């Protein structure tokens, strides 16, 4: 245990040094032109674009349970349009952004997180943003209605006009259509979504499937369908697989005395476009298996590496 504490201390110290040495590094600000920064995206369907996505987006800092270096507005300003976050009940029964538990890391109330995104959308009328929330306590999805409503973000939410069972990749509108109708937020919940009561919080696995997460292999030498479990035996050519978008989990972990933590040290290699274990190599593997690029590529420390170069290449722009 003493070794683990020492390791985590050294890990945090090195992360602080890394942050200080990059303090003057400029994080790009994406031009606010066209749709999500590209004119050509205006006529492309939401489901036909690859988005770089920040894993555990609100957990910011240098500690081992923190997966990003900069805050949500800076992530959005840089060009991130897909944010993932964990939710749990805090000690007062409020839905909060907590990493594994609210004792380990509590980044604040869900309603405040949503308000930050809402205020950013207010200022950027040509942008479509996706949020994916994990339901760590497996509560009924109807409980999410209150923080969404209190944040003021609901008017921006996109609601599919038909049941997910009849929804295909081609059912999605273009980004231009979503911007014209001002329904520029797409919100998903991984488990227990209740679209009958909260129609704007979509059941993730009715629209997506995911590759494995908590990967310890720096080569990312797989692209198997991990979730939802019901699709695992379907095979890559099954219609239920082909007609859903997918998330390629591309964040690397490491294990220290049985404790899994984000691999900050190798983030630049993990988030590279080219090279062994880079985004491009895994995306090529996935595209070869499923005949399409991932819709979202989930990464830690997005500001390390070449995530936007990868995004442009995967979108052919």
C-alpha positions in Angstrom: 0.0 0.0 0.0 2.9 2.4 0.8 4.3 1.7 -2.7 0.9 2.5 -4.3 0.7 5.8 -2.3 4.2 6.7 -3.4 3.5 5.9 -7.0 0.3 7.9 -7.1 2.2 10.8 -5.5 4.9 10.7 -8.1 2.3 10.3 -10.8 0.6 13.5 -9.6 3.9 15.3 -9.3 4.9 14.4 -12.9 1.4 15.5 -14.1 1.9 18.9 -12.4 5.3 19.3 -14.0 3.7 18.3 -17.4 1.0 21.0 -16.9 3.5 23.6 -15.9 5.7 22.9 -19.0 2.7 23.2 -21.2 1.3 26.3 -19.5 2.2 28.5 -22.4 1.1 26.0 -25.0 -1.7 27.3 -27.1 -4.9 25.1 -27.4 -6.4 25.9 -30.7 -9.8 27.7 -31.0 -11.9 26.3 -33.7 -13.2 28.8 -36.3 -17.0 29.3 -36.0 -17.9 28.8 -39.6 -20.2 26.6 -41.5 -21.6 23.8 -39.2 -19.3 22.6 -36.4 -16.5 24.5 -38.0 -16.9 23.0 -41.6 -19.1 24.2 -44.4 -19.2 20.6 -45.8 -20.7 19.3 -42.5 -23.9 21.3 -43.1 -25.1 18.7 -45.6 -23.8 15.6 -43.9 -26.0 13.7 -41.6 -25.3 13.7 -37.8 -24.6 9.9 -38.1 -22.1 10.4 -41.0 -19.5 12.5 -39.1 -16.7 11.3 -36.7 -16.4 13.3 -33.5 -13.5 13.4 -31.2 -15.0 12.9 -27.7 -13.6 13.6 -24.3 -13.8 10.7 -21.9 -14.8 11.8 -18.3 -14.9 15.4 -19.7 -15.6 17.2 -16.4 -12.8 15.4 -14.4 -10.1 18.0 -14.8 -6.7 18.2 -13.1 -3.5 16.3 -12.4 -4.7 13.5 -10.0 -5.0 9.9 -11.1 -8.8 10.1 -11.2 -8.8 13.1 -13.5 -8.9 12.5 -17.3 -8.7 15.9 -18.9 -6.4 18.9 -18.5 -8.8 21.8 -19.3 -12.3 22.8 -18.5 -15.5 22.3 -20.5 -15.7 25.7 -22.3 -12.0 25.3 -23.4 -12.7 21.8 -24.7 -15.6 23.1 -26.7 -13.7 26.1 -27.9 -11.0 23.8 -29.1 -13.4 21.8 -31.3 -14.6 19.0 -29.0 -18.3 18.4 -29.8 -18.9 15.2 -27.9 -18.6 15.1 -24.1 -18.9 12.0 -21.9 -19.4 12.2 -18.1 -20.3 9.9 -15.2 -23.1 10.6 -12.8 -23.9 9.4 -9.3 -26.0 10.7 -6.4 -23.9 12.8 -4.0 -24.3 12.6 -0.2 -27.3 15.0 -0.4 -29.1 12.8 -3.0 -28.4 15.2 -5.9 -27.2 14.1 -9.3 -23.6 15.0 -9.5 -20.6 14.4 -11.8 -18.7 11.8 -9.8 -15.8 9.6 -10.9 -16.7 6.1 -9.8 -18.1 7.5 -6.5 -18.7 11.0 -5.1 -16.1 10.2 -2.4 -13.4 9.7 -4.9 -14.1 12.7 -7.2 -17.1 15.1 -7.2 -16.9 17.7 -10.0 -20.2 19.4 -9.1 -23.9 19.1 -9.8 -25.2 17.8 -13.1 -27.4 20.8 -13.5 -24.4 23.2 -13.3 -22.5 21.1 -15.9 -25.5 21.3 -18.3 -25.8 25.0 -17.6 -22.2 25.6 -18.8 -22.9 23.7 -22.0 -26.2 25.6 -22.5 -24.4 28.9 -22.1 -21.8 27.9 -24.6 -24.5 26.9 -27.1 -26.1 30.3 -26.6 -22.9 31.9 -27.8 -22.3 29.5 -30.7 -25.4 29.2 -32.9 -23.8 27.1 -35.6 -22.6 24.3 -33.3 -24.1 20.9 -32.5 -23.0 19.2 -29.3 -23.5 15.7 -28.0 -23.4 14.6 -24.4 -23.3 11.1 -23.1 -24.1 10.5 -19.5 -23.4 7.3 -17.6 -26.0 6.3 -15.0 -23.7 5.0 -12.3 -26.4 4.3 -9.7 -28.8 2.8 -12.3 -31.6 5.1 -11.3 -34.7 5.6 -13.4 -34.0 8.0 -16.3 -36.9 10.2 -15.3 -34.7 11.5 -12.4 -32.6 13.3 -14.9 -35.4 15.5 -16.0 -35.1 18.0 -13.1 -31.4 18.9 -13.6 -32.0 19.2 -17.4 -34.9 21.5 -16.8 -33.2 23.6 -14.1 -30.2 24.1 -16.4 -32.3 25.7 -19.2 -30.8 23.4 -21.8 -33.9 21.4 -22.8 -35.1 23.7 -25.6 -31.9 22.9 -27.5 -32.4 19.1 -27.2 -33.0 17.1 -30.3 -35.9 14.6 -30.1 -36.1 11.9 -32.8 -39.5 12.0 -34.5 -40.0 8.2 -34.4 -39.3 5.1 -32.3 -35.7 3.9 -32.1 -36.8 0.4 -33.3 -37.4 1.9 -36.8 -34.5 4.3 -36.7 -31.6 3.9 -39.1 -28.4 5.8 -39.8 -30.2 7.6 -42.6 -32.9 8.7 -40.2 -30.7 11.3 -38.6 -31.0 14.9 -39.9 -28.0 16.8 -41.3 -26.1 19.2 -39.0 -27.5 22.1 -41.2 -31.1 20.9 -40.4 -30.4 20.7 -36.7 -28.9 24.1 -36.6 -31.8 25.6 -38.6 -34.3 24.1 -36.1 -32.1 25.1 -33.2 -32.1 21.5 -31.8 -28.4 21.5 -31.4 -27.9 19.2 -28.4 -28.1 15.4 -28.6 -28.2 13.8 -25.2 -27.7 10.1 -24.4 -27.9 8.0 -21.2 -26.2 4.6 -21.1 -28.7 2.8 -18.9 -32.3 3.1 -17.8 -33.3 6.0 -20.1 -37.0 6.7 -19.9 -37.8 8.4 -23.2 -41.6 8.1 -22.4 -41.1 10.7 -19.7 -37.8 12.3 -20.7 -37.9 12.2 -24.6 -34.8 14.3 -25.0 -32.6 11.9 -23.1 -32.0 9.1 -25.5 -31.2 5.5 -24.8 -27.5 5.2 -25.9 -27.6 1.6 -26.9 -30.7 2.0 -29.1 -28.5 4.2 -31.3 -24.9 3.2 -30.5 -22.7 0.2 -29.7 -19.2 0.5 -28.1 -15.9 -1.2 -28.3 -14.2 -2.4 -25.0 -13.1 0.2 -22.5 -10.5 0.3 -19.7 -8.0 -0.9 -22.2 -4.5 -1.8 -20.9 -3.0 -2.8 -24.3 -1.2 0.2 -25.8 -1.6 -1.3 -29.3 -5.5 -1.3 -29.1 -5.3 -4.5 -31.1 -9.0 -5.1 -31.2 -12.3 -3.6 -32.3 -14.8 -6.1 -30.8 -18.4 -5.1 -30.0 -18.5 -5.0 -26.2 -21.8 -3.3 -25.4 -24.7 -3.7 -25.5 -24.4 -7.4 -24.5 -27.4 -8.3 -26.7 -25.5 -7.5 -29.8 -22.2 -9.3 -29.0 -23.2 -12.4 -30.9 -24.7 -10.7 -33.8 -21.6 -10.3 -36.0 -20.4 -7.2 -37.8 -22.7 -7.7 -40.8 -26.0 -7.9 -38.7 -28.4 -5.2 -39.6 -28.8 -4.2 -35.9 -25.0 -3.5 -35.9 -24.8 -1.8 -39.3 -27.8 0.5 -38.6 -26.3 1.9 -35.3 -23.5 4.4 -34.8 -20.5 3.2 -32.7 -18.1 4.6 -30.2 -14.5 3.6 -30.4 -13.0 3.7 -26.9 -9.5 4.9 -27.4 -8.3 5.9 -23.9 -5.4 3.9 -22.4 -5.3 2.8 -18.8 -2.5 1.4 -16.7 -2.6 -0.8 -13.6 -0.7 -0.2 -10.4 -1.0 -2.9 -7.7 -4.4 -3.8 -9.0 -5.6 -0.2 -9.3 -6.5 1.0 -12.8 -5.7 4.6 -13.6 -5.5 6.7 -16.8 -2.2 6.5 -18.6 -1.2 10.1 -18.8 2.4 9.4 -19.6 1.6 7.9 -23.0 -1.3 10.1 -24.0 0.6 11.8 -26.8 1.3 8.4 -28.4 -2.2 7.1 -27.7 -3.8 10.2 -29.3 -1.5 10.3 -32.3 -3.0 9.9 -35.7 -0.3 7.6 -37.1 1.8 4.9 -35.4 1.3 1.8 -33.3 -1.7 2.2 -31.1 -2.6 5.5 -32.5 -6.2 6.6 -33.4 -5.7 6.0 -37.1 -4.5 2.4 -36.6 -7.5 1.4 -34.5 -9.9 3.3 -36.6 -8.6 1.5 -39.7 -9.1 -1.8 -38.0 -12.7 -0.9 -37.0 -13.6 0.5 -40.4 -12.3 -2.7 -42.0 -14.5 -4.8 -39.7 -17.7 -2.8 -39.9 -17.5 -0.9 -43.1 -17.7 2.5 -41.6 -15.7 4.9 -39.4 -16.6 5.3 -35.7 -19.0 8.1 -34.9 -17.2 9.0 -31.7 -13.6 8.4 -30.6 -13.4 8.6 -26.8 -10.0 9.9 -25.6 -8.3 11.1 -22.4 -6.2 14.2 -22.3 -7.4 15.3 -25.7 -4.9 18.2 -25.8 -2.1 15.7 -26.0 -1.5 14.3 -29.4 -3.3 14.8 -32.7 -7.0 14.3 -32.1 -8.2 17.0 -34.5 -5.8 15.8 -37.2 -7.4 12.4 -36.7 -10.9 13.9 -36.8 -10.3 15.7 -40.1 -8.7 12.6 -41.7 -11.6 10.3 -40.6 -14.1 12.8 -42.0 -12.1 13.2 -45.3 -11.7 16.9 -44.9 
